[in-house]
Amino acid sequence: MLLSDLKVVEWSTWIAGPGCAAVMADWGAQVIKIESAAGDATRGFWPDTEESPGNPIFSCENRGKKGVVLDVGKAEGRAALLAILKDADVFITNVRPGALKRARLDYESLKDEFPALIYANVTGYGLTGPEADVPAFDLTGFWTRSGVAHATIPPDQEPFTCRPGFGDHVTALATLSGVLAAVHERHTTGKGRQVETALIRAGCYALGWDYAIHLRYGEAVTAQPRDDRPAALSGFFRTRDDRWFCMASRGPRDFPAVMGVVGRPDYIDDPRCVLPITDLDVVRELRAVLDAKFRQMTLAECLSLIQSVDVICAPMVSLNEVVADPTAHEAGCFVETPDGWGGSFQAPAAPVRFPGTPTGPAFAAPKLGEHTREVLIAAGYAPDAVEALIASGMAA
């Protein structure tokens, strides 16, 4: 497996930090998840039981990991974490900077003791500044505070939230890229380093085109009501069978191709339609022509027509349709995941494949504290010392 020589210790909850470590586990890394006795909050969604095995939310972010319960706020629990870290390659945490510093588990406190350790902080708003310790979810830090929601939601609509984990998974992939860059650097230098990602920064990067225009020229076109959008060909269109599809123009050839195939070649040489079309009234006129045409056709007929002239389009589909779509399965969107009770279920796959090399969950997400004894003994604790830690409540 690609990352089989890496030991990763993850002390984080919810999605962005665990998601990064989960991809690394899929790719073969040995990942140890540190939890409190209360467990990661995502264990509370669809709790894992024999009657309903395999919590889909917790499994998505924690499959293939070993689970350890420690009270790192106490000296004995902190010492146990340091023992686990002594031969680790990567440490991933989304604990807030202030709490890390108070526990003496921040990068500055550990870097001299573990000079080869790659230490990854997943944050809401960065490690410095007045909001470094402000709590954040992707709904707030990524979606709302970074400008993504304002740029995405048309002003004539009531604001709506992003789907759960949407920005967290973007941030998880950003964290993964930073960690792997640091791993590559360490091959040359032999030294670890700190890596930091922030939900707000990931959101700004995801909105990169809008920010690039705004930073350069002071303006950017964000989402507008459908009738005010400047591109006639690009956007969603409704069909006779009450389905929607999206069409996207990628160049000057698309306008004459589409107008020809919908039976309106008269617009191709219309002087008002010289590209780019800047008159919004003309754009609305063209959109009305396309609306009328597509409302007379089924979704299948519309897609066939637009694809016949090699213009980009796709149907708007439900989750039910995607999981039944052979293309989604051929593209590797889903992976078989052990449920920890002798069975398995389908789950979202990591977004990268390596043709010729199988990747995916090696085993189920851990039960709470499932591997505490195993991991502590591997870290150098004698069995009786492990039992003493458990008896004292420092481990579980």
C-alpha positions as a Markdown table, in Angstrom:
| # | Residue | x | y | z |
|---|---|---|---|---|
| 1 | Met | 0.0 | 0.0 | 0.0 |
| 2 | Leu | 1.1 | 3.5 | -0.8 |
| 3 | Leu | 1.5 | 4.9 | 2.8 |
| 4 | Ser | 2.1 | 1.6 | 4.7 |
| 5 | Asp | 5.4 | 3.0 | 6.1 |
| 6 | Leu | 3.6 | 5.9 | 7.9 |
| 7 | Lys | 2.3 | 6.0 | 11.4 |
| 8 | Val | -0.4 | 8.7 | 11.9 |
| 9 | Val | -1.8 | 9.7 | 15.2 |
| 10 | Glu | -5.0 | 11.7 | 15.0 |
| 11 | Trp | -6.5 | 13.6 | 18.0 |
| 12 | Ser | -9.5 | 15.3 | 16.5 |
| 13 | Thr | -13.3 | 15.2 | 16.2 |
| 14 | Trp | -16.1 | 15.7 | 13.7 |
| 15 | Ile | -14.9 | 15.7 | 10.1 |
| 16 | Ala | -12.0 | 17.8 | 8.7 |
| 17 | Gly | -9.2 | 16.3 | 10.8 |
| 18 | Pro | -10.6 | 12.7 | 10.9 |
| 19 | Gly | -11.4 | 12.9 | 7.2 |
| 20 | Cys | -7.8 | 13.6 | 6.3 |
| 21 | Ala | -6.6 | 10.7 | 8.5 |
| 22 | Ala | -9.3 | 8.4 | 7.0 |
| 23 | Val | -8.0 | 8.9 | 3.5 |
| 24 | Met | -4.4 | 8.2 | 4.7 |
| 25 | Ala | -5.8 | 5.0 | 6.3 |
| 26 | Asp | -7.5 | 4.0 | 3.0 |
| 27 | Trp | -4.1 | 4.5 | 1.4 |
| 28 | Gly | -2.4 | 2.1 | 3.8 |
| 29 | Ala | -1.1 | 4.3 | 6.7 |
| 30 | Gln | -1.3 | 3.0 | 10.2 |
| 31 | Val | -3.7 | 5.5 | 11.8 |
| 32 | Ile | -4.4 | 5.7 | 15.6 |
| 33 | Lys | -7.3 | 7.8 | 16.7 |
| 34 | Ile | -7.2 | 9.3 | 20.2 |
| 35 | Glu | -10.6 | 10.0 | 21.8 |
| 36 | Ser | -11.9 | 11.0 | 25.1 |
| 37 | Ala | -14.1 | 8.7 | 27.1 |
| 38 | Ala | -17.1 | 10.5 | 25.6 |
| 39 | Gly | -16.0 | 9.6 | 22.1 |
| 40 | Asp | -16.0 | 11.5 | 18.9 |
| 41 | Ala | -19.3 | 13.4 | 18.6 |
| 42 | Thr | -20.0 | 11.7 | 15.2 |
| 43 | Arg | -20.5 | 8.4 | 17.1 |
| 44 | Gly | -23.9 | 9.8 | 18.1 |
| 45 | Phe | -25.2 | 9.7 | 14.5 |
| 46 | Trp | -26.8 | 6.3 | 13.7 |
| 47 | Pro | -25.1 | 4.6 | 16.7 |
| 48 | Asp | -23.3 | 1.4 | 15.9 |
| 49 | Thr | -25.1 | -1.6 | 17.3 |
| 50 | Glu | -25.5 | -5.3 | 16.5 |
| 51 | Glu | -29.0 | -4.6 | 15.2 |
| 52 | Ser | -27.8 | -1.7 | 13.1 |
| 53 | Pro | -24.1 | -2.3 | 12.5 |
| 54 | Gly | -21.7 | 0.3 | 10.9 |
| 55 | Asn | -22.5 | 3.9 | 11.8 |
| 56 | Pro | -22.2 | 5.4 | 8.3 |
| 57 | Ile | -21.1 | 8.9 | 9.5 |
| 58 | Phe | -18.5 | 7.8 | 11.9 |
| 59 | Ser | -17.3 | 5.0 | 9.6 |
| 60 | Cys | -16.9 | 7.5 | 6.7 |
| 61 | Glu | -14.4 | 9.5 | 8.6 |
| 62 | Asn | -12.8 | 6.8 | 10.8 |
| 63 | Arg | -12.7 | 3.5 | 8.9 |
| 64 | Gly | -9.4 | 1.6 | 9.0 |
| 65 | Lys | -8.2 | 3.3 | 12.2 |
| 66 | Lys | -7.3 | 1.9 | 15.6 |
| 67 | Gly | -9.1 | 3.5 | 18.5 |
| 68 | Val | -7.6 | 4.6 | 21.8 |
| 69 | Val | -9.3 | 6.4 | 24.7 |
| 70 | Leu | -7.0 | 8.6 | 26.8 |
| 71 | Asp | -7.6 | 11.5 | 29.2 |
| 72 | Val | -4.9 | 13.7 | 27.8 |
| 73 | Gly | -5.8 | 16.5 | 30.2 |
| 74 | Lys | -4.2 | 14.6 | 33.0 |
| 75 | Ala | -0.5 | 13.9 | 33.3 |
| 76 | Glu | -0.7 | 10.2 | 32.9 |
| 77 | Gly | -2.9 | 10.4 | 29.8 |
| 78 | Arg | -0.7 | 13.0 | 28.3 |
| 79 | Ala | 2.4 | 10.8 | 28.9 |
| 80 | Ala | 0.6 | 8.0 | 27.2 |
| 81 | Leu | -0.1 | 10.1 | 24.1 |
| 82 | Leu | 3.6 | 11.1 | 24.0 |
| 83 | Ala | 4.6 | 7.5 | 24.2 |
| 84 | Ile | 2.3 | 6.7 | 21.2 |
| 85 | Leu | 3.9 | 9.7 | 19.3 |
| 86 | Lys | 7.5 | 8.7 | 19.9 |
| 87 | Asp | 7.7 | 6.7 | 16.6 |
| 88 | Ala | 4.8 | 8.5 | 14.8 |
| 89 | Asp | 5.4 | 10.3 | 11.5 |
| 90 | Val | 2.3 | 12.5 | 11.5 |
| 91 | Phe | 0.1 | 14.1 | 14.2 |
| 92 | Ile | -3.2 | 15.5 | 13.1 |
| 93 | Thr | -5.4 | 17.6 | 15.5 |
| 94 | Asn | -8.3 | 20.0 | 15.3 |
| 95 | Val | -8.2 | 20.9 | 19.0 |
| 96 | Arg | -8.2 | 24.7 | 19.3 |
| 97 | Pro | -4.8 | 26.4 | 19.7 |
| 98 | Gly | -5.5 | 27.6 | 23.2 |
| 99 | Ala | -6.4 | 24.2 | 24.5 |
| 100 | Leu | -3.4 | 22.6 | 22.9 |
| 101 | Lys | -1.1 | 25.2 | 24.5 |
| 102 | Arg | -2.7 | 24.7 | 27.9 |
| 103 | Ala | -2.2 | 20.9 | 27.6 |
| 104 | Arg | 1.4 | 21.5 | 26.4 |
| 105 | Leu | 0.5 | 19.5 | 23.2 |
| 106 | Asp | 0.9 | 22.4 | 20.8 |
| 107 | Tyr | 3.7 | 22.3 | 18.1 |
| 108 | Glu | 6.0 | 24.5 | 20.1 |
| 109 | Ser | 5.8 | 22.2 | 23.1 |
| 110 | Leu | 6.5 | 19.1 | 21.1 |
| 111 | Lys | 8.8 | 20.1 | 18.2 |
| 112 | Asp | 12.1 | 19.6 | 20.2 |
| 113 | Glu | 11.1 | 16.3 | 21.6 |
| 114 | Phe | 9.8 | 15.0 | 18.2 |
| 115 | Pro | 12.0 | 16.8 | 15.6 |
| 116 | Ala | 10.9 | 14.5 | 12.8 |
| 117 | Leu | 7.2 | 14.7 | 13.5 |
| 118 | Ile | 4.9 | 16.4 | 11.0 |
| 119 | Tyr | 2.4 | 18.2 | 13.1 |
| 120 | Ala | -0.9 | 19.2 | 11.3 |
| 121 | Asn | -3.3 | 21.7 | 12.8 |
| 122 | Val | -6.8 | 21.9 | 11.3 |
| 123 | Thr | -8.3 | 25.2 | 12.4 |
| 124 | Gly | -11.3 | 27.4 | 11.8 |
| 125 | Tyr | -9.5 | 30.7 | 11.4 |
| 126 | Gly | -5.8 | 30.0 | 11.7 |
| 127 | Leu | -3.3 | 29.7 | 14.5 |
| 128 | Thr | -2.9 | 33.4 | 15.2 |
| 129 | Gly | -5.0 | 36.5 | 15.6 |
| 130 | Pro | -8.0 | 37.4 | 17.8 |
| 131 | Glu | -10.2 | 34.6 | 16.4 |
| 132 | Ala | -7.7 | 31.8 | 16.6 |
| 133 | Asp | -9.8 | 30.2 | 19.4 |
| 134 | Val | -13.2 | 30.9 | 18.0 |
| 135 | Pro | -15.0 | 27.6 | 17.4 |
| 136 | Ala | -16.0 | 26.8 | 13.8 |
| 137 | Phe | -17.7 | 24.2 | 11.7 |
| 138 | Asp | -17.6 | 24.2 | 7.9 |
| 139 | Leu | -21.1 | 25.7 | 8.0 |
| 140 | Thr | -19.6 | 28.8 | 9.7 |
| 141 | Gly | -15.9 | 29.0 | 8.8 |
| 142 | Phe | -16.0 | 27.6 | 5.3 |
| 143 | Trp | -19.5 | 28.3 | 4.0 |
| 144 | Thr | -20.6 | 31.5 | 5.8 |
| 145 | Arg | -17.4 | 33.4 | 6.9 |
| 146 | Ser | -15.3 | 32.8 | 3.8 |
| 147 | Gly | -17.9 | 34.3 | 1.5 |
| 148 | Val | -18.9 | 31.1 | -0.2 |
| 149 | Ala | -22.6 | 31.4 | 0.9 |
| 150 | His | -22.8 | 35.0 | -0.2 |
| 151 | Ala | -21.3 | 34.2 | -3.6 |
| 152 | Thr | -23.4 | 31.1 | -4.1 |
| 153 | Ile | -26.9 | 32.0 | -2.9 |
| 154 | Pro | -28.8 | 34.5 | -5.2 |
| 155 | Pro | -29.9 | 37.6 | -3.4 |
| 156 | Asp | -33.6 | 37.0 | -4.0 |
| 157 | Gln | -33.4 | 33.7 | -2.0 |
| 158 | Glu | -33.4 | 33.2 | 1.8 |
| 159 | Pro | -29.9 | 32.0 | 2.8 |
| 160 | Phe | -29.5 | 28.2 | 3.1 |
| 161 | Thr | -26.8 | 26.1 | 4.7 |
| 162 | Cys | -24.3 | 23.9 | 3.0 |
| 163 | Arg | -24.7 | 20.1 | 3.3 |
| 164 | Pro | -23.0 | 18.5 | 6.4 |
| 165 | Gly | -19.3 | 18.0 | 5.9 |
| 166 | Phe | -19.1 | 19.8 | 2.6 |
| 167 | Gly | -16.4 | 22.3 | 3.4 |
| 168 | Asp | -14.8 | 19.9 | 6.0 |
| 169 | His | -14.0 | 17.4 | 3.2 |
| 170 | Val | -12.5 | 20.2 | 1.1 |
| 171 | Thr | -10.4 | 21.1 | 4.1 |
| 172 | Ala | -9.5 | 17.5 | 4.8 |
| 173 | Leu | -8.1 | 17.2 | 1.3 |
| 174 | Ala | -6.2 | 20.4 | 1.7 |
| 175 | Thr | -4.7 | 19.1 | 5.0 |
| 176 | Leu | -3.8 | 15.8 | 3.3 |
| 177 | Ser | -1.9 | 17.7 | 0.5 |
| 178 | Gly | 0.0 | 19.7 | 3.1 |
| 179 | Val | 0.9 | 16.6 | 5.1 |
| 180 | Leu | 2.1 | 14.7 | 2.1 |
| 181 | Ala | 4.2 | 17.7 | 1.0 |
| 182 | Ala | 5.9 | 17.7 | 4.4 |
| 183 | Val | 6.4 | 14.0 | 4.2 |
| 184 | His | 8.2 | 14.5 | 0.9 |
| 185 | Glu | 10.3 | 17.3 | 2.3 |
| 186 | Arg | 11.3 | 15.1 | 5.2 |
| 187 | His | 12.9 | 12.6 | 2.8 |
| 188 | Thr | 15.5 | 15.3 | 2.1 |
| 189 | Thr | 15.8 | 17.1 | 5.4 |
| 190 | Gly | 15.0 | 14.5 | 7.9 |
| 191 | Lys | 13.0 | 17.1 | 9.8 |
| 192 | Gly | 9.3 | 17.4 | 10.5 |
| 193 | Arg | 7.4 | 20.6 | 10.4 |
| 194 | Gln | 4.1 | 22.2 | 11.3 |
| 195 | Val | 1.3 | 22.2 | 8.7 |
| 196 | Glu | -1.8 | 24.3 | 9.2 |
| 197 | Thr | -5.1 | 24.5 | 7.4 |
| 198 | Ala | -8.1 | 26.7 | 8.1 |
| 199 | Leu | -11.8 | 26.4 | 7.1 |
| 200 | Ile | -11.9 | 30.0 | 6.1 |
| 201 | Arg | -8.8 | 29.7 | 3.9 |
| 202 | Ala | -10.1 | 26.5 | 2.2 |
| 203 | Gly | -13.4 | 28.4 | 1.5 |
| 204 | Cys | -11.5 | 31.3 | -0.1 |
| 205 | Tyr | -9.5 | 29.0 | -2.3 |
| 206 | Ala | -12.6 | 27.1 | -3.3 |
| 207 | Leu | -14.1 | 30.5 | -4.3 |
| 208 | Gly | -10.8 | 31.3 | -6.1 |
| 209 | Trp | -12.2 | 32.6 | -9.4 |
| 210 | Asp | -14.4 | 35.2 | -7.7 |
| 211 | Tyr | -11.6 | 36.2 | -5.3 |
| 212 | Ala | -9.1 | 36.4 | -8.1 |
| 213 | Ile | -11.3 | 38.9 | -10.0 |
| 214 | His | -12.2 | 40.8 | -6.9 |
| 215 | Leu | -8.6 | 41.2 | -5.6 |
| 216 | Arg | -7.4 | 42.2 | -9.1 |
| 217 | Tyr | -10.2 | 44.5 | -10.2 |
| 218 | Gly | -12.3 | 45.1 | -7.1 |
| 219 | Glu | -15.4 | 43.4 | -8.4 |
| 220 | Ala | -16.8 | 39.9 | -9.2 |
| 221 | Val | -20.0 | 38.6 | -10.5 |
| 222 | Thr | -21.6 | 36.3 | -7.8 |
| 223 | Ala | -24.8 | 34.4 | -8.0 |
| 224 | Gln | -27.7 | 36.4 | -9.4 |
| 225 | Pro | -31.4 | 35.6 | -9.9 |
| 226 | Arg | -31.8 | 33.5 | -13.0 |
| 227 | Asp | -33.2 | 36.3 | -15.1 |
| 228 | Asp | -30.2 | 38.5 | -14.4 |
| 229 | Arg | -27.4 | 36.1 | -15.2 |
| 230 | Pro | -25.2 | 37.2 | -18.1 |
| 231 | Ala | -24.7 | 34.0 | -20.0 |
| 232 | Ala | -27.7 | 32.7 | -21.9 |
| 233 | Leu | -26.3 | 29.2 | -22.5 |
| 234 | Ser | -24.9 | 28.4 | -19.1 |
| 235 | Gly | -27.1 | 27.4 | -16.2 |
| 236 | Phe | -30.1 | 25.2 | -15.5 |
| 237 | Phe | -33.0 | 24.4 | -17.8 |
| 238 | Arg | -36.3 | 22.6 | -17.1 |
| 239 | Thr | -37.6 | 19.8 | -19.3 |
| 240 | Arg | -41.1 | 18.5 | -20.2 |
| 241 | Asp | -40.9 | 15.7 | -17.6 |
| 242 | Asp | -40.1 | 18.3 | -14.8 |
| 243 | Arg | -36.4 | 17.5 | -14.6 |
| 244 | Trp | -33.5 | 19.9 | -14.7 |
| 245 | Phe | -30.2 | 19.8 | -16.5 |
| 246 | Cys | -27.2 | 22.1 | -16.5 |
| 247 | Met | -25.5 | 23.3 | -19.6 |
| 248 | Ala | -22.1 | 25.0 | -19.6 |
| 249 | Ser | -20.5 | 26.9 | -22.4 |
| 250 | Arg | -16.7 | 26.5 | -22.8 |
| 251 | Gly | -16.0 | 28.6 | -25.8 |
| 252 | Pro | -17.2 | 30.6 | -28.8 |
| 253 | Arg | -18.2 | 27.5 | -30.9 |
| 254 | Asp | -20.9 | 26.5 | -28.4 |
| 255 | Phe | -23.3 | 29.3 | -29.1 |
| 256 | Pro | -23.7 | 28.6 | -32.9 |
| 257 | Ala | -23.8 | 24.9 | -32.1 |
| 258 | Val | -26.6 | 25.1 | -29.6 |
| 259 | Met | -28.7 | 27.7 | -31.6 |
| 260 | Gly | -28.4 | 25.5 | -34.7 |
| 261 | Val | -29.4 | 22.3 | -33.0 |
| 262 | Val | -32.4 | 23.9 | -31.3 |
| 263 | Gly | -33.6 | 25.2 | -34.7 |
| 264 | Arg | -32.8 | 28.9 | -34.3 |
| 265 | Pro | -29.8 | 29.5 | -36.6 |
| 266 | Asp | -31.2 | 33.0 | -37.2 |
| 267 | Tyr | -29.5 | 34.1 | -34.0 |
| 268 | Ile | -26.1 | 32.9 | -35.1 |
| 269 | Asp | -25.5 | 35.9 | -37.4 |
| 270 | Asp | -27.7 | 38.3 | -35.5 |
| 271 | Pro | -25.4 | 41.4 | -34.8 |
| 272 | Arg | -26.9 | 41.6 | -31.3 |
| 273 | Cys | -25.4 | 38.2 | -30.6 |
| 274 | Val | -21.8 | 38.9 | -31.3 |
| 275 | Leu | -19.9 | 37.3 | -28.4 |
| 276 | Pro | -19.7 | 38.3 | -25.6 |
| 277 | Ile | -23.3 | 39.3 | -25.4 |
| 278 | Thr | -23.4 | 42.3 | -23.1 |
| 279 | Asp | -27.0 | 43.3 | -23.6 |
| 280 | Leu | -28.9 | 41.6 | -20.8 |
| 281 | Asp | -32.2 | 42.0 | -22.7 |
| 282 | Val | -30.7 | 39.9 | -25.5 |
| 283 | Val | -29.5 | 37.3 | -23.0 |
| 284 | Arg | -33.0 | 37.1 | -21.6 |
| 285 | Glu | -34.5 | 36.7 | -25.1 |
| 286 | Leu | -32.1 | 33.9 | -25.9 |
| 287 | Arg | -32.8 | 32.2 | -22.6 |
| 288 | Ala | -36.5 | 32.3 | -23.2 |
| 289 | Val | -36.0 | 30.7 | -26.6 |
| 290 | Leu | -34.0 | 27.9 | -25.0 |
| 291 | Asp | -36.5 | 27.5 | -22.1 |
| 292 | Ala | -39.4 | 27.1 | -24.6 |
| 293 | Lys | -37.5 | 24.5 | -26.6 |
| 294 | Phe | -36.3 | 22.4 | -23.7 |
| 295 | Arg | -39.8 | 22.5 | -22.0 |
| 296 | Gln | -41.1 | 20.6 | -25.1 |
| 297 | Met | -38.5 | 17.8 | -24.6 |
| 298 | Thr | -37.8 | 15.1 | -22.0 |
| 299 | Leu | -34.6 | 15.2 | -20.1 |
| 300 | Ala | -33.2 | 12.3 | -22.1 |
| 301 | Glu | -34.0 | 14.1 | -25.4 |
| 302 | Cys | -32.4 | 17.3 | -24.2 |
| 303 | Leu | -29.2 | 15.6 | -23.1 |
| 304 | Ser | -29.0 | 13.7 | -26.4 |
| 305 | Leu | -29.5 | 16.9 | -28.4 |
| 306 | Ile | -26.9 | 19.0 | -26.5 |
| 307 | Gln | -24.4 | 16.2 | -26.4 |
| 308 | Ser | -24.8 | 15.6 | -30.2 |
| 309 | Val | -23.0 | 18.9 | -30.7 |
| 310 | Asp | -20.4 | 18.2 | -28.0 |
| 311 | Val | -21.6 | 20.9 | -25.6 |
| 312 | Ile | -21.1 | 20.2 | -21.9 |
| 313 | Cys | -24.2 | 19.3 | -20.0 |
| 314 | Ala | -25.4 | 17.0 | -17.2 |
| 315 | Pro | -28.7 | 16.1 | -15.5 |
| 316 | Met | -29.4 | 17.3 | -12.0 |
| 317 | Val | -29.9 | 14.0 | -10.2 |
| 318 | Ser | -30.8 | 12.8 | -6.7 |
| 319 | Leu | -28.6 | 10.7 | -4.4 |
| 320 | Asn | -30.9 | 7.7 | -5.2 |
| 321 | Glu | -30.0 | 8.1 | -8.9 |
| 322 | Val | -26.3 | 8.5 | -8.3 |
| 323 | Val | -25.9 | 5.4 | -6.2 |
| 324 | Ala | -27.7 | 3.5 | -9.0 |
| 325 | Asp | -25.7 | 5.1 | -11.8 |
| 326 | Pro | -23.2 | 2.7 | -13.5 |
| 327 | Thr | -21.0 | 5.7 | -14.3 |
| 328 | Ala | -20.6 | 6.7 | -10.6 |
| 329 | His | -19.6 | 3.1 | -9.8 |
| 330 | Glu | -17.2 | 2.9 | -12.8 |
| 331 | Ala | -15.6 | 6.2 | -11.6 |
| 332 | Gly | -15.0 | 4.7 | -8.2 |
| 333 | Cys | -17.4 | 6.9 | -6.2 |
| 334 | Phe | -18.2 | 4.2 | -3.6 |
| 335 | Val | -16.2 | 1.6 | -1.7 |
| 336 | Glu | -17.2 | -1.5 | 0.3 |
| 337 | Thr | -16.6 | -0.8 | 4.0 |
| 338 | Pro | -16.5 | -3.4 | 6.8 |
| 339 | Asp | -19.1 | -2.8 | 9.4 |
| 340 | Gly | -17.2 | -4.3 | 12.4 |
| 341 | Trp | -19.9 | -7.0 | 12.9 |
| 342 | Gly | -18.9 | -9.4 | 10.1 |
| 343 | Gly | -20.6 | -7.6 | 7.3 |
| 344 | Ser | -20.0 | -4.6 | 5.1 |
| 345 | Phe | -21.8 | -1.7 | 3.4 |
| 346 | Gln | -21.2 | 0.8 | 0.6 |
| 347 | Ala | -19.7 | 4.1 | 1.6 |
| 348 | Pro | -18.2 | 7.2 | -0.2 |
| 349 | Ala | -14.7 | 6.4 | -1.5 |
| 350 | Ala | -11.6 | 8.6 | -1.2 |
| 351 | Pro | -11.5 | 10.9 | -4.3 |
| 352 | Val | -8.2 | 9.6 | -5.7 |
| 353 | Arg | -7.5 | 6.2 | -7.2 |
| 354 | Phe | -4.2 | 4.6 | -8.1 |
| 355 | Pro | -4.9 | 2.3 | -11.1 |
| 356 | Gly | -3.3 | -1.1 | -10.5 |
| 357 | Thr | -3.1 | -0.6 | -6.7 |
| 358 | Pro | -6.1 | -1.5 | -4.6 |
| 359 | Thr | -6.9 | 1.0 | -1.9 |
| 360 | Gly | -9.8 | 1.3 | 0.6 |
| 361 | Pro | -10.8 | 0.5 | 4.1 |
| 362 | Ala | -8.6 | -2.2 | 5.6 |
| 363 | Phe | -11.0 | -2.8 | 8.5 |
| 364 | Ala | -13.9 | -1.2 | 10.2 |
| 365 | Ala | -14.0 | 2.0 | 12.2 |
| 366 | Pro | -13.0 | 1.3 | 15.8 |
| 367 | Lys | -15.4 | 0.7 | 18.7 |
| 368 | Leu | -14.7 | 3.3 | 21.4 |
| 369 | Gly | -11.4 | 2.4 | 23.0 |
| 370 | Glu | -11.2 | -0.9 | 21.0 |
| 371 | His | -7.4 | -0.9 | 20.6 |
| 372 | Thr | -6.3 | 1.0 | 23.8 |
| 373 | Arg | -4.5 | -2.0 | 25.2 |
| 374 | Glu | -2.9 | -3.0 | 21.9 |
| 375 | Val | -1.6 | 0.4 | 21.1 |
| 376 | Leu | -0.3 | 1.2 | 24.6 |
| 377 | Ile | 1.6 | -2.1 | 24.7 |
| 378 | Ala | 3.1 | -1.4 | 21.3 |
| 379 | Ala | 4.1 | 2.1 | 22.7 |
| 380 | Gly | 6.2 | 0.4 | 25.4 |
| 381 | Tyr | 3.8 | 0.0 | 28.3 |
| 382 | Ala | 3.8 | -3.2 | 30.2 |
| 383 | Pro | 0.5 | -5.0 | 30.4 |
| 384 | Asp | 0.1 | -4.3 | 34.2 |
| 385 | Ala | 0.9 | -0.6 | 33.5 |
| 386 | Val | -1.9 | -0.5 | 30.9 |
| 387 | Glu | -4.3 | -2.0 | 33.3 |
| 388 | Ala | -3.3 | 0.5 | 36.0 |
| 389 | Leu | -4.0 | 3.4 | 33.5 |
| 390 | Ile | -7.4 | 1.9 | 32.7 |
| 391 | Ala | -8.2 | 1.4 | 36.4 |
| 392 | Ser | -7.3 | 5.1 | 37.1 |
| 393 | Gly | -9.5 | 6.4 | 34.3 |
| 394 | Met | -6.5 | 7.8 | 32.4 |
| 395 | Ala | -7.3 | 5.3 | 29.6 |
| 396 | Ala | -10.3 | 3.3 | 28.7 |
